[in-house]
Amino acid sequence: MKPRRVKTGEIVIGKPLAASIYDDDGQLLLKRGVTITADDIPKSIGAIVFEHEQPEALDRTVGEERDGKKSSDDGAMPHLKESPFEQLALLQFSLTALLKNFNTEKKFSSKAEALAAIVEDVCKDDEDLALGTIMLDNLSRYSIRHQIHTAIVCEVIAKRLGWQPCERHPLILAALTMNIGMLELHDALHSQESPLSNSQRAELQVHPVAGAEILQSLGVADETWLTAVLQHHEMPDGTGYPNNLRERQISPAAQILSLADTYCARVSGRDYRPPLSPVNAMREIFLSGKIDPDLGMLFIKHIGIFPPGTFVRLKNGEVAVVTQRGGKTNCPVVYTVMRSGGSVPIVPPRRDTSASEYAITAVVPAEKAGVEVNRYQLWGYGVFKRTKAIIRKEEKILVSIPAKLLDIRTITTMDAAIINLNESGCTLEILHEAGGYLKVGMSLHMTFKILTFIVENVTALVKNVQQKPDVLIIELKFTEISEINKENIRTFIKSQGHST
């Protein structure tokens, strides 16, 4: 979405506002859905509004379908939360304004913290969508979108490392401001094919120091924030800059920021060089030997070799877009955007890539996919919004939890590992010799521990059994589970940063 100016005639007295509008600094003027009065007209004309990929009708019918609420008698719409796409568009616009005018900004820290909160909110609401923007968003200024994409990856990885929100917040702030010392150069290098000049190389080498000094001059005092900016180009082998630090001399926040920065740069490409596929980007990073291997493995596990936003070709010849990471890194959730014959479906069908027919056979470069996608439709927002019940049914969070199974008919117990989980069911890995006799339709009892809770006496139905070389993948649906156990699962999911 791109910002544009509100025109005369778009704001009508007595009508609900079709989209939120902002001033030139990204501050909210009027919320979407409010009824316009005569006093609102002067400040509305010439304000900023963001174009949607699919306009959201704000008539009474759509409002009722979307929120399950009726409009008030005076025609005003109920409070509507901005979609993650709108939040990210606002973030791009506001970060551009903040960094452009940082020399004269009196409230730099507080405004930057408000922008970091947008990253946190979007990742909490829909982490897969947030990651998907890294692969699909190339509209805004490169230096701005790159820092936002890096911040998203930092939030995802730090969360998986168990960092608390108060620990992740300064890391996000560092990502959003890491290149404040070289914004113009960053944009220039994005399109420059020739080697760096001596002056460019010198500016590049000192930009972490310059960035940290600028932030300090603007009143930033948080050590994690400042140190991450200062050290985000240091390497564990001592070949980084500006201070050639090694291994533990580099702060944990800077290590995460460096990896996220490098990954996002690789998959974004340049004007003169196509982007790398995520798996090739990760391979390059690993082969460089310049990252902590444990951090790299966690990165691959939780970002995935087919992260959201990736175009892929399926075994049946269709081209699809990944919208959610799956229980296995090579089996994400995808939606077909082009059929094998080249036609584009009006409603993209969801495909199960764990099924042989829809297995992923290749990554398709976005520029060669030959189809434009509607992100609102793929992720289920705006007029395409899916109900919460559907979203909960589709999404299971990635976990690794030991579990004990009991087949009460034969009094057989089995050890297994839960690899994804929600309150309706889970998917397990189990050794062939332990569960080779399990069939669809069988009933099992299971017990497992999450946080400090013991989830026990849960009855589950076998819904699917997949044969893998070393293990069986068993999909279970909970058929008898207490409300206490359901609540404990919901609490666990929320603790992992997912909304229920």
N, C-alpha and C positions, 0 to 999 in steps of 0.2 A: 504494500500500500504506500502511496505517495501523498504527502501533504499538499493541499491546495487552499486557495483563498475562498472564503464564503462570498457568494455573489448576491447582489440585490435581487430580491424575489424568492430566494431560498428560505428566508426566515419569515414566517407568516404568523402574525398575532393570532393567538387563540389555538394554534396548532402545536402538537408535540414536536420537539426537536428530533430530527431523524438521525443525527449523529452528534456526539459530543464535540465541542469546539474549544480551541485553546488560543492563548496569545502567542506572541513570537518567541517567548522563553519557555513554551511548553506548559504553562500554568493553565489549569482548567478554568474556563470561563462559565460554560453552561453544560450541564450533564445531559446526555441523550435521554429523551423521553419527557423532559420538563415542558410545560406549556408556556409558549412565548408570550411575553407582555410587551407593551409599548416601550418600557424602559430597557428591554433587552436588545432592541433593534440597533441602537448606535454602536454598542460594543461588539455586536455580532458580525456586521458587515466588514469584510476584510480580515476577519479572524481565520484561524487555521482549522481545517477539517481533513480527515484522512479518508481517502477513497477506499472502498471495499472491493475485493475481488468479486463478491456477489452481494449486491445491495440487500440490506436487511429491511424488509417491509415492516413498518411499525404501526400497521393498522391493528384494530382491536383483535381480529381473529388470530393473527400471528402472535401477538403478545400473549393471548390466552394459551395457545399451543406451546409456546416456548417456556413460559414460566408457571403455567397452571394457575394464573391469577387474572382476574378481570380488570379492565381499565376502570378508573374512578369515574364518577358521574360527570366531572367537569372535563373529561377528555384527556386528562394527564395520564401518562403511562406509569406503571409501577416502576420502582427502582430496578434498572437493568445493569448488571455487571458487564464491563467491557470484555470482549473476547480476548484471549491471549494475543491474537494477531494485532488487535488495536493497541493493546498495552505495549507490544514490541515496537510498533510503528511510532507510538508516542515516545518510547525510550530512545529510538534513533534520532528523532527530531530534537528532543530535549538535550540529549548528550551532545549533539552537534552544537546547539546554542551555548551550552555550558562551557565546552572546551574552546569554542571560538572566542568567547568573551571572558576567559578566565582572569585576564589581567585586571579587569574592572569589577569582577564579581565579589561582592561583600559576604555572600553566604555560600561559598563554594562547598564546604564540607557538608552542610545540611542538605543542599540540593543534590550532591553526589550520593548521599545516603538514601535519599528518596528514590533515586534511579536504581541503586542497588536493590532496594526493596521490590522494584518491579521485576527484576530478574528472579528474585526469590519467589515472588507470587506466581509468576508464570511457570517456573519449574515445579512449584508445589501443585498448581492446578493441572498441568499437563506436561510432564517432563519429556515425553516423546515428541510432542509438538515443538517444544523449545529446541530440542536437538535437531528436529527436522528443518528448522529455519537455517541452520548452518549449511545444509546442502542445497536449499532451494532459494534462499534470499540473496540476491545480488543487485538490488535496486539502489541502495543508499551508498553514500560515500564509503569507500573501502576502509579507510582508517577508523571510521566509526563502527561499521558493522563488524569488523574484525575484532574489536575490543569487546563488543556485546557477545559475539559468538564464543570468544574465549572465556568470558564471565560465566556463560551457561555451562560450558564444559567444567570449569572450576567448581561450580556449585554441585554438579552431578557427582564428580569424583570425590570431592571433600565429604559429601554426604555419605558416600559408600565407605569412606575411611572412618566414619563414625564421628566426624567433627560436628559439634553443636552449632546451632544458628549463630550464636555470638562469635564463634571461631571462624565460620564461613564468611560472615559479613565483610570483614576487612579484606579478605581474599578477593571477593567480588569487586570491592572498591578498587583494589589494585589492578584488576583486569580491565576495568572500565577506564582507568587513567594511566595505564602502563606506558603509553606512547605520547603523553602530553608534551614531552620534550622534543618530539619530531613529527608532528602530525602532517605538516606540509610535505616533508621528505617522504613519509610513509605512502602518501597518495602518489607522489611522483614516481617512486620506485615500483609501484604496482603496474605502471604502464611503460616503464623504461626498459628497453631491450639491451642497451649498451652497458658496459661495465661501469661500476661506480667511479665517480671522479674522486680525487684526493679529498676535496672538501666534503663530499657526501660521506665518504668512508669515515672521516674524522667525526662528523656529526652523528653518524650511526653509533660509533664506539662510545661516545659520551652521553647519548640520550638517556640511559638509565640514571646517571648521576644528575643530569639536568632535570629529569622528571621528578626525582625525589626532592631536589632543591626547590623546584617550582611549587610542589605540593606543600612543603614546609612553609614557604613564603605565604601560602594561602591559608595557613592556620591548621594544616593537618598535623596531628601529633601522634596518631596511632602507629606504634612501632611495627606491627605486622604489615599494615598497609605500605608504609614507607620502605621497609626492608624488602618486601616482595617486588616493588617497583625497581628498587636499586639492584636487586640480584636476579631479575628474571631472564637474563642472558648468561648467567654463570652456568658452568657444566661440571658434573661430578669428576671428570677427568682433568679439570684444571685449565681447559682450553677456552673457557668462556671469558666474558668481559663484564664489567670494567676492571675487576680485581683478581681474576684468575683463581677464584675460590675453588675448593675441592670438597666433594662429598658432604660431610656433616657441617662444614662451614656454611653451606647454603641452607637457608631456612626452609622448613617443610612447605610453607606457603609459596615460596619462590620456585621450588621444584615442581609443584603442581601447576603453577602459572606458566612456567617454561614449557612443560609438556603440552598443555592446552594451547598455548600460543603457537607452538610448532605444528601441531596437528591441524589447527584451523587454517593456518597459512597454506599447508600442503593441499588440503581438500578444496580450498577456495581458488587456487590457481592464480594466474596473472593475466593481464590483457594479452600478453604474447605467448603464454604457456597454459595449456589446458589443465584443469585441476586433476590431481591424482585421485584414484578411487580410495575409499577409506582403508581397505586392506593393504594397498600399496603404500599409502602414507604411513601406516603403522609399521610396515616392513622396513621402510627407509629409516624411520626413527629408531627402530630396534637395531638395525645393522650399523647405525652410526656409533653405537656403544656409548652414547652420551646421556643415557637416562638410567635411573634406578630400575633394575629389572622387575622388582616386586611391584613398583608403582606402574610400570608398563603393562604387566600382566593384569593388574586390576583394571587398568584403563581399557584394555581389549575386552575384558569380561563384561564391563558395564556400559561401554559405548557400543560395542558389537562390531563385527566385521561387515555387517549390513545395517548401519545405523539408520534411524528414521530420516526420510527425505531422499534416500538412495533409489535411483531407478534401477530395476533389475529385469532380466529376462527369465521367464519361467520355462519349464520343460515343455509345456504345451504351446510355446511360441508367443505367448502374451508378454507385453511389457507392463510392469507394475511398479508402484511406488511403496516403499516401506513406510508404514505409519507407526508401528510399535515394535519394540524389541521383544523377542520371544523367550521361552524357557531355555532354548538353546541358541547360541550365537548365530548359527547358520539357518535358523528356522523362525524368522520374524513374521509379524502380521503384515500382509501387503494388500493393496487394492489395485486391481487391473485398470489401467488407463488406456491401453490399446490392445485390441484383440489380435490374434495371430494373422488375420487377413488384412490388418491395417485400419479397421474401423474403430471409432472411439465410442465406448459405451456411455449412454446418457447418465446412468447411475453406475459408478465403478463397483464391480462385485468384489467382495472380500474373498481372499484365497488363503488356504491353509498350506503353508510351504513345507510342513512336515509330511504332507501327502505326496507320494511319488509323482503324481500328475502335475503338481504345482511346485515341484522342487526348483530352487533357484539354480540356474545354469551359468549366469554371467551377470556382471555389473554393466549397465548401459550408461555411458557418459551422458549427462543431462543435455548437452548440446546436440547429441545424436539421437535422443529419444523421439524427436519428431512430434511431440505433443505438449501442449500447455496444460497445466493442472490447476484446479481450483482447490486451494488449501483448506478453505472453509468446508468444502464437500468431503475431502479426504479425512479430515480430523473431526468432522461432525460439529461444526459451529454455525452460527447465524441461522438462516432458514433451514440448514441441514442438520441442526442440532439433534443429537441422539439423546434419548432419555438416560437418566442416571442408571437405571436398571440395566440398560444395554451396555453402557460403558463398564459397569462393575462386572458384568458377565464376561466381557471380552478381555479385561485387563487382569493379569495376575502378576504380582511383583516377583522379581527374581530373588531367590533365596538359596540357602544350602543348610537344611535343617535335618538332623537325624530323626528317624521315626521308627516306631515299632508297630508292625502289623500283626493281626491275629485273625486267622481263618477259623471261626468258631465251630464249623462243621467237622474239621479234622483236628482241631486243637493244635494247629501249626502256627508258630510265630516266625516272623521274617523281619530282618533289618532292611531299612530302605532310607533313601535320602529325598526329602521334598526339595524340588528345584524351582517350583513356583507355586504361589498360594493366593487365594482370596477367600472370602467368607463362604463361598458357595462350593469350593472344591480345591483340588490341588493336583499337581503332576509329580510323579515319583520316578526315581531311578532305583532299580533293584537288580541284583545279580541273577543271571539265568538260572543257576542251580537253586536259588531260593524261591523264585517266583515263576518258574517256567510253566507251571500248570495253570496260572491265572488266566481267566477268560472273561470276555465282556459279559456283563450281567451278574457276575459273582459279587457277593457282599462281604466286606471286610470291616474289622474294627481297628481303629488306630489311635495311637497316643504319641504326642510329641511336645517339646518344650519351646516356648517363645518368650523372650525376655525372662521374667520371673514366673510366668504362668505355665502350668501343666495343662495341656489340652488333652483330655482323655475321654474314653467311652464314646468316641465319635464313630458312627456307622457310615460307611461310604460304599458307593456302588461303582464297580469297574465300568467305565464308559469307553475306554479304548486301550489297546495294547499294541505297542510298536516294538518290533524286533530290531535291536541294534547289535553291532558286532560283539560288544562286551557286556551290555546291559539291556534290560527291558525298560521301556518308558511306559508308565502306567498312568492313565488319566482317571481321576476319581471325582465323583460328585458326592458331596455330603448329603445323606438322606435323613439322618437323625443326629442333630447337634444342638446342644443346649444354648440358650440365649447368653449365658455367661461365657461359654466358649466362643460364640460368635463375637461378643463384645471384646474378648481378649484378642482375637484375630484382628478386629478392626483397630484396636489400640496399637498392636504391633505394626500394622500397615502404616498407620499415621506416624509412628516413630521412625519409619524408614523414609518419611518425606512424601508419602502418597496420600491423596485425598480419597476418602470413601464416600 
